[in-house]
């Protein structure tokens, strides 16, 4: 289940008010879980990516948004490295 963070008033370095921020998390596993928890505590939306094998991973379910990247290429190259 994906949860939503309530908007929080934040300030950037220029003194402008920001009502919502997001963070894209390219890490996986326990590191991603820790980042998501910290972001949630700060009112920042988390966006994660996962491979088909990680579809049911804890971090994929905790993130506010989660997107599946394509499976490994025929040559065995990781989808994280395919640019």
N, CA, C and O of each residue as an XYZ file, in Angstrom:
332
protein
N       0.846     -1.173      0.000
C       0.000      0.000      0.000
C       0.893      1.237      0.000
O       1.877      1.302      0.736
N       0.552      2.192     -0.808
C       1.308      3.434     -0.903
C       0.572      4.503     -0.107
O      -0.633      4.696     -0.268
N       1.309      5.191      0.748
C       0.703      6.240      1.555
C       1.048      7.603      0.975
O       1.903      7.719      0.097
N       0.390      8.605      1.461
C       0.688      9.960      1.011
C       1.144     10.790      2.199
O       0.660     10.619      3.318
N       2.066     11.678      1.942
C       2.543     12.589      2.981
C       1.743     13.873      2.909
O       1.490     14.382      1.817
N       1.339     14.407      4.053
C       0.619     15.680      4.012
C       1.565     16.794      3.579
O       2.744     16.763      3.932
N       1.080     17.774      2.826
C       1.942     18.894      2.441
C       2.464     19.612      3.682
O       1.750     19.753      4.675
N       3.678     20.049      3.615
C       4.302     20.742      4.726
C       4.979     21.984      4.171
O       5.568     21.944      3.090
N       4.901     23.073      4.896
C       5.554     24.293      4.431
C       7.041     24.190      4.711
O       7.455     24.030      5.859
N       7.829     24.281      3.679
C       9.276     24.245      3.777
C       9.834     25.493      3.110
O       9.141     26.166      2.347
N      11.082     25.794      3.402
C      11.733     26.954      2.812
C      12.976     26.492      2.078
O      13.712     25.634      2.566
N      13.210     27.063      0.901
C      14.456     26.742      0.206
C      15.499     27.795      0.561
O      15.231     28.693      1.359
N      16.677     27.688     -0.026
C      17.781     28.601      0.296
C      17.534     30.036     -0.157
O      18.264     30.943      0.239
N      16.522     30.248     -0.975
C      16.240     31.588     -1.486
C      15.104     32.270     -0.728
O      14.681     33.366     -1.094
N      14.613     31.624      0.326
C      13.541     32.209      1.121
C      12.161     31.988      0.539
O      11.182     32.544      1.035
N      12.070     31.172     -0.522
C      10.777     30.890     -1.127
C      10.076     29.773     -0.354
O      10.727     28.858      0.151
N       8.765     29.851     -0.265
C       7.998     28.806      0.401
C       7.761     27.662     -0.571
O       7.367     27.874     -1.717
N       8.006     26.459     -0.102
C       7.735     25.258     -0.888
C       6.654     24.472     -0.171
O       6.755     24.248      1.035
N       5.630     24.053     -0.882
C       4.557     23.327     -0.219
C       4.710     21.821     -0.324
O       4.116     21.090      0.469
N       5.490     21.339     -1.280
C       5.694     19.910     -1.391
C       7.027     19.631     -2.062
O       7.404     20.297     -3.026
N       7.731     18.645     -1.543
C       8.996     18.228     -2.128
C       8.957     16.718     -2.301
O       8.213     16.023     -1.608
N       9.755     16.219     -3.221
C       9.862     14.784     -3.463
C      11.332     14.413     -3.548
O      12.186     15.239     -3.871
N      11.607     13.152     -3.249
C      12.956     12.629     -3.388
C      12.875     11.326     -4.176
O      12.048     10.461     -3.888
N      13.749     11.200     -5.177
C      13.820      9.980     -5.964
C      14.889      9.092     -5.342
O      16.026      9.525     -5.155
N      14.533      7.866     -5.025
C      15.428      6.952     -4.332
C      15.865      5.855     -5.292
O      15.054      5.035     -5.722
N      17.149      5.847     -5.624
C      17.682      4.815     -6.506
C      18.267      3.654     -5.709
O      18.609      2.617     -6.277
N      18.381      3.827     -4.389
C      18.857      2.741     -3.534
C      17.763      1.695     -3.373
O      16.594      1.941     -3.672
N      18.166      0.522     -2.894
C      17.195     -0.547     -2.684
C      17.403     -1.142     -1.300
O      18.388     -0.835     -0.628
N      16.495     -1.974     -0.882
C      16.634     -2.685      0.380
C      16.539     -1.789      1.598
O      15.785     -0.816      1.619
N      17.327     -2.138      2.622
C      17.268     -1.438      3.902
C      17.624      0.039      3.777
O      17.035      0.867      4.473
N      18.559      0.387      2.920
C      18.923      1.797      2.737
C      17.716      2.580      2.235
O      17.439      3.674      2.728
N      17.003      2.035      1.269
C      15.816      2.708      0.740
C      14.753      2.861      1.826
O      14.108      3.906      1.917
N      14.569      1.836      2.645
C      13.585      1.908      3.740
C      13.938      3.046      4.689
O      13.059      3.800      5.108
N      15.203      3.173      5.028
C      15.633      4.252      5.935
C      15.412      5.628      5.320
O      14.977      6.556      6.002
N      15.711      5.757      4.041
C      15.503      7.036      3.355
C      14.019      7.378      3.316
O      13.638      8.522      3.564
N      13.187      6.399      3.009
C      11.734      6.620      2.944
C      11.199      7.053      4.302
O      10.389      7.977      4.384
N      11.643      6.397      5.365
C      11.188      6.771      6.714
C      11.610      8.189      7.065
O      10.817      8.955      7.614
N      12.854      8.546      6.754
C      13.335      9.903      7.039
C      12.556     10.934      6.225
O      12.180     11.985      6.745
N      12.317     10.633      4.955
C      11.553     11.553      4.104
C      10.148     11.739      4.658
O       9.643     12.861      4.712
N       9.518     10.649      5.067
C       8.160     10.725      5.626
C       8.147     11.603      6.871
O       7.239     12.413      7.053
N       9.162     11.443      7.736
C       9.243     12.265      8.950
C       9.367     13.748      8.622
O       8.914     14.599      9.387
N       9.983     14.056      7.480
C      10.169     15.443      7.065
C       9.046     15.958      6.165
O       9.061     17.117      5.751
N       8.072     15.092      5.862
C       6.964     15.504      4.999
C       7.340     15.548      3.530
O       6.717     16.270      2.751
N       8.353     14.783      3.142
C       8.813     14.749      1.760
C       8.314     13.459      1.111
O       8.449     12.378      1.684
N       7.741     13.578     -0.077
C       7.253     12.403     -0.804
C       8.432     11.583     -1.311
O       9.448     12.136     -1.733
N       8.289     10.263     -1.268
C       9.351      9.381     -1.743
C       8.927      8.690     -3.033
O       7.790      8.246     -3.186
N       9.880      8.617     -3.951
C       9.662      7.949     -5.234
C      10.773      6.920     -5.382
O      11.955      7.260     -5.330
N      10.389      5.662     -5.567
C      11.373      4.583     -5.669
C      11.236      3.862     -7.003
O      10.204      3.940     -7.670
N      12.294      3.162     -7.375
C      12.237      2.309     -8.557
C      12.622      0.897     -8.127
O      13.397      0.713     -7.188
N      12.081     -0.085     -8.814
C      12.356     -1.464     -8.450
C      12.353     -2.333     -9.696
O      11.735     -1.991    -10.704
N      13.051     -3.464     -9.618
C      13.071     -4.431    -10.709
C      11.893     -5.385    -10.541
O      11.281     -5.417     -9.473
N      11.563     -6.160    -11.567
C      10.456     -7.115    -11.431
C      10.647     -8.065    -10.242
O       9.672     -8.451     -9.596
N      11.891     -8.439     -9.953
C      12.157     -9.334     -8.820
C      11.881     -8.660     -7.479
O      11.635     -9.343     -6.485
N      11.921     -7.339     -7.443
C      11.722     -6.587     -6.196
C      10.294     -6.059     -6.037
O      10.026     -5.248     -5.151
N       9.407     -6.506     -6.871
C       8.038     -5.995     -6.876
C       7.398     -6.026     -5.481
O       6.672     -5.099     -5.121
N       7.649     -7.056     -4.709
C       7.047     -7.199     -3.381
C       7.998     -6.802     -2.256
O       7.749     -7.121     -1.093
N       9.072     -6.116     -2.588
C      10.032     -5.682     -1.573
C       9.410     -4.627     -0.665
O       8.530     -3.870     -1.076
N       9.881     -4.594      0.567
C       9.340     -3.650      1.551
C       9.439     -2.213      1.057
O       8.468     -1.462      1.139
N      10.604     -1.824      0.546
C      10.791     -0.428      0.133
C       9.836     -0.030     -0.991
O       9.383      1.113     -1.039
N       9.528     -0.959     -1.891
C       8.616     -0.651     -3.008
C       7.207     -0.365     -2.487
O       6.496      0.475     -3.039
N       6.813     -1.052     -1.443
C       5.494     -0.825     -0.855
C       5.424      0.395      0.041
O       4.356      0.984      0.207
N       6.560      0.782      0.625
C       6.578      1.931      1.538
C       6.600      3.267      0.816
O       6.080      4.255      1.336
N       7.186      3.317     -0.362
C       7.343      4.583     -1.080
C       5.984      5.154     -1.471
O       5.028      4.413     -1.703
N       5.913      6.472     -1.540
C       4.673      7.125     -1.966
C       4.370      6.799     -3.425
O       3.211      6.646     -3.811
N       5.415      6.696     -4.219
C       5.292      6.280     -5.617
C       6.402      5.272     -5.876
O       7.518      5.427     -5.380
N       6.095      4.242     -6.652
C       7.104      3.242     -6.997
C       6.911      2.830     -8.449
O       5.790      2.569     -8.885
N       8.005      2.773     -9.189
C       7.952      2.459    -10.608
C       8.867      1.281    -10.918
O       9.996      1.206    -10.433
N       8.365      0.379    -11.724
C       9.143     -0.787    -12.119
C      10.017     -0.444    -13.308
O       9.552      0.133    -14.291
N      11.297     -0.806    -13.209
C      12.208     -0.648    -14.340
C      12.189     -1.946    -15.130
O      11.814     -2.986    -14.588
N      12.584     -1.910    -16.391
C      12.538     -3.127    -17.210
C      13.450     -4.212    -16.642
O      14.400     -3.913    -15.919
N      13.163     -5.469    -16.969
C      14.035     -6.557    -16.519
C      15.400     -6.471    -17.197
O      15.610     -5.656    -18.095
N      16.317     -7.317    -16.759
C      17.662     -7.339    -17.346
C      17.595     -7.499    -18.856
O      16.729     -8.196    -19.384
N      18.520     -6.845    -19.536
C      18.608     -6.962    -20.995
C      19.093     -8.362    -21.355
O      19.604     -9.083    -20.498
N      18.936     -8.744    -22.606
C      19.352    -10.067    -23.076
C      20.845    -10.302    -22.836
O      21.279    -11.439    -22.658
N      21.626     -9.215    -22.833
C      23.063     -9.360    -22.608
C      23.423     -9.422    -21.112
O      24.600     -9.470    -20.754
N      22.405     -9.422    -20.252
C      22.639     -9.533    -18.806
C      22.901     -8.215    -18.118
O      23.118     -8.188    -16.907
N      22.886     -7.110    -18.865
C      23.150     -5.805    -18.283
C      22.011     -5.409    -17.346
O      20.836     -5.592    -17.668
N      22.367     -4.874    -16.204
C      21.389     -4.435    -15.207
C      20.566     -3.272    -15.768
O      21.118     -2.405    -16.445
N      19.251     -3.239    -15.498
C      18.428     -2.121    -15.968
C      18.841     -0.790    -15.315
O      18.580      0.277    -15.870
N      19.476     -0.852    -14.157
C      19.933      0.354    -13.498
C      21.079      1.005    -14.261
O      21.314      2.207    -14.137
N      21.791      0.205    -15.052
C      22.945      0.717    -15.785
C      22.636      1.036    -17.241
O      23.470      1.621    -17.933
N      21.461      0.665    -17.715
C      21.106      0.890    -19.123
C      20.706      2.348    -19.304
O      19.665      2.784    -18.813
N      21.530      3.080    -20.000
C      21.274      4.511    -20.210
C      21.009      4.742    -21.693
O      20.768      5.876    -22.107
